[in-house]
Amino acid sequence: MLTIKEVAELAGVSKSTVSRVLNNSGYVNSDKRHKIEQIIQDHQYKPSAAAVNLSKRESNTIGVIIPEIENQFFGEVLKGISEVADKNEFTIIYSDTQNNGDKELKALSTFEQHRVRGVIMTPAMGYGDIESVDKLKSALARLNAPVVIVDRDFDYSQWDTVYYQNYESGYIAADNLIKAGNKRIGIILGDMQLKIARERYRGYLDAMAAHHLEVMEKDILKGNFTMDDAYKLTLDMITGGDMPEAMVTCNNLTSIGMLKAFAEKGITVGKDIAAIGIDHVPLLDDLGFRFSYVTRDTEEMGRLGMKLLMQRMEKPNAQRCIWVVPCILKLNGSERIKQ
């Protein structure tokens, strides 16, 4: 199949001239236009989205950046984005950065080449310093397109944002463990470079303080939002032989890692130790595992992100908009130790 460059070479014209013919925009000499159209017809050339948009500023393509496509949470967010995008005839292209800042910048460069109409992104990094934020700002400025941040808000952000009640989720998880009769409560933290992890931890600390309960340093397991790390930290805690009465886990993967370690060591949540996780793990429901959690409507976060992006397209000069998705508590019994 020909490329736009090869069509241009066969016609003896520039790529921009071919693009003007494809988009029916701008002046092209009638002889050249006929020649280009004949080559396209003879070779059954089908232009890529990038070729169609070469001279057309407004495309129907939305770039989406996700940090962990293997994480079910982000798959559900993407589903919500796609639902609204499809209804409004937008095309989605997405990139999985694997929580790597360099991959994120590369993805934005690719979006720039595709001349995307807008970008929805969950940042790969915490962007806790001016230097890293400036790099992100420069990359986004080159896009010349509206941007919406979903889930991982950060301190220096200036873009429209859809985020979750992270502080409240940490507070509610710890508070309900305390109300269920637990006093010594540990927590498996997330990546503390991310604002969402710091907010969830702060909620936990404030709930403990509100009930005048001591936070023991050895009960603070310093994870990074991954299943493997939570698994290893939990095994170390079990091996140490001095476990708290209850645990808060700071995301879905952390919950899975903790439960895996408990299962291997014959420890039953709800009998030997209490726990509440932040984020829903649907697989646990399918397996009949009654695990308590604080969650949010993840598909709705995606839908709101896409709606907010379209709103910004219509009103590019409007004030920054922040939409907050509330947390939802679901108690299934693991919040208390059954005697």
N, C-alpha and C positions, 0 to 999 in steps of 0.2 A: 504494500500500500504506500502511495506517495505521501511525502510530508509537504508542508506548505513551502519549505525551502526548495524542494525539488520541483514543485509546480512553478515557482517563481523562476527557477533556472531554465526550465523548458520554454517558458514564455518570454524569457529575456527581460524580466522586470524585477522589481524589489518585492520583498515579502509584504511590505506595507501596502503595495499596490494590489497584490492578491487579496489581502485582508479587506481592502475597501470594496473589492468586488464581492467577496463572501458576505460582507455586512451590508452591501448596497449603500455605502456611505462615502461621501466625498467624490470628487471628480476623477474619472478614469477615461482616457481616450477610447473612443468607440472601437477602434481596431484592436487595441490591447485588451479591452474588455471581452471582445468576441473570442480572441485567441485564448485567453485565460479560461473562459467558460467552456470552450471546446476541449481544452486539455482536461478540465475537471470532469467533463462528460465522458470523454474517451477512456479515462483511467478510473472512472467511478470513484473519484476522490471524495472522502468524507472528512470534513475538517474537525479537528479536536476542539474542545472547549477553549483552550488557550488560543488557538488560531482564530476562532470566531470572535474572541474578545480582544484581539490584538489592537484594533483601532476603535473598539467600542468600550467606553469606560464602564458602563453599567451592565454587568453580567447578571445571571440568575444563580450564580454559584456562591455558596457559603462555606467558608473554611472553619473546621472544628478541630480544636486541639484537645486531646485527652491524655492524661499522664499514665494511665494504667488500663489498657483495654481489657486485660484479663480479669480485672476487678468488676464484679457484677454491678456494683453501684454505678460505674461510669457507662456500662452498657445500657443501663436503664435511663440514664440521663440522655445518652445519644438517641435512644428510642423516642423520648419526649421531643427532642429537637427535630428529629426526622418527621414526626407526626405533623407538627405545625408547618415545617418546610414543605412537605408534600402537598398539603392542602393549599399552600400559597405558591406552588409551582417553582420552588427553589430546589436547586441541586446541592447535595452535601458532598464535600470531600473532607476527609479527616486524617489526622496524623496522631500516632501514638508516640509520645516522647519518652516513655519509660522513666519519667521523673528526671530527665536529663536536660539541663538548661541549654546546652549546645544544640541538642536535637530540636528543642523548641524554637530557637532562632533560625535553624535550617528550615523548619516547617513554615515559619512566617515568610522566609525568602521564597519558598515554593509557592505560597499563596500569592505573593506579590507578582510572580511570573504569570499566574493564572488570572490576575486582576479580579480577585474575589470581590463580591459586593459587600461582604461583612465577615467578621470573625467572632466565633464564640470559643472561649478558651478557659480551661482549668489550668492554671500555671503549674509548671514542673517544679518551681522553686518557691522559697518563701519571700524572696525579694525584700530582705530586711535591711538592705543598705542602698544608699543613693547610687553607687556605681552600677550595680546590677539593674536597678530600676531604669537608669538612663539608657542602658543597652536595650532594654525592652521597649522603652519609649521610642527610641530611634527606629527599631525594627517595625513597630506598629505605625509610626508616622509615615514610613515609606509606603505602607499599604494604601494610605489615603482612603480608608474605609472605616466604618463604625465598628466598635469592639464591645463585647459584653463578657465580663468575667463571671464564671459560674463556680460556686462552691468555695474555692480557695481565695477569699479576699485577702488583701495584704495592706500593710500600713500606708504605703505611699501610692496606692491605687487612685487613679483619677477617672476610671471608666465606669460605665453602668455595670451593676453587679446584682447577681442573684445568689444569696448565700443562706446558710442554715443557722439556727440558733445554737451555736456551738457551746457557748458558755452555759446556757440553760440546760443543754443536754447533759453536760458533766455534772451540773448541780442536781438535776432531777435523778440521775442514776445513783449518785451517792446518797442523796436525801432519802430515796425510797429503800435503799439497803439499810439505812439507819432506822427508818420507821418500821422495818420488818424485824428489828431486834438485834441487828449487828452493830458492833461498836468498833472493832478493829477492821478497817477496810483498806485494802490495797488498790493499786491501779497500774495498768500497763499503758504507758504513755505512747503517743505517736511521735512523729518526727517534729521535734521542738523548733526546728527552723521555720515550720509552717505556723501561721497565726491560728489556724483552726485547732492545732494540737495544744497550743498555749492556752487558748480560750477554754477548751474542754478540761484541761488540768486546773485552770483557775476556778472553774465551776465546782469541781470536786473539792478543792481546798476550802472554798467558801462554805460549802455544805458541811464539811467536817467542823469548821470553825463555828458555824451557827449552832451546832449541837454540842459544842465544847468538847470535841473529841480530838485526841492526839493523833497526829500523822507521823508514823514511824518511817524513817528513811529507808529501812530495808524492805518496806512494803511498796516502795515506789520503783517499779520496774521500767527501765528506760528503753523503750522500744522505738520502732520507726514506722509503724503502720503496716508491717509485713507479717505474714503468717509464720514464716520461718523464725523470725526474731522473737515473736511472742511465744512460740513453741519452746525455743531454747531457754528463754528467760523463765518460763513457767517450770520447766524441768529443773532448772537451778534452784528455784524457790522450793520446790518439793523436796529436792535432795538436801536442802539446808535444814529441813525438819521443823521449821517454825513458820507455819503459814498463817495468814490473817483469817478472819472469819468469812470475809467476803471480798470480791474483786470487781472493779470496774474495768471494762475493756474499751478502748477508744475508737475502734472501728470494726467493720465486719471481719476483715482478715485477722485482726488481733484476736477476736473472739474465737475464730476457727483454730488458730494456733494454740491458744490456751486450752481449749476443749480437747484438742488432740493429745496434748501432754497429759491432761487429767485422765483421759481414757486409757492411755498406755500404763499409767501408774495405778489404775483401779480406783480413782477418786471420782465420786459422783457429785455433780453440781446439783444443789438442792437437797443434798443429804449430808455430804461431808464438808462442803463449802458453798456459800451463796455467791451469786454473780448477776450483774446486769451489764449488758453490752450496749454500746452506741452503734447504731445501724442494725437493720434487719438482715438476717441470714435466712432466706426462704428455704434453703436446703434442710435446715434444722426442723422446720415445720413439716416438710415432706417425710422426714425420718421419724416424726412423732416425738421430737426432743423439745420439751417445754422449757424454752430459754427466754428469759425476760429481756426486754430491750427498749431503748429510746430511739426513735427513727424519724424519718420525714418522707414525704411523697417525692421520690427521686425522679420519676418520670415527669412530674409537675415542674420540678426544677428545670428540666430540659425544655419543657413547653414554655415556661416563663422566660427562659433565656432567649428563645427564638422570637417570642412576641416582643420582648424588650428591644431586640436588635431591629426588628421591623419598625418599631416605634421610633428608634433613633434614626433610621433611614428617612422617615417622613419628616422628622424634626431634628435635623443635625445640630442645631444651636441651642436646644433645650438644656436645662440644668441637669446635672448628673442625677441618675435615678437608681435607687437601691431598693430591691424587693427582698423581703425576708420570708423564708419558708419555715413555718412553725414546727417544733418538735412534737412527737406523739409518743406517749408512754404506753407500753404493752406489757403487763405483768402476767407471766405464765407460770409462776411458782418457783423459779430458780432464785428469786430474791430473798428467800428465807430457807434456813436449814430445818428440815422436818425432823422432829424428835421421834 
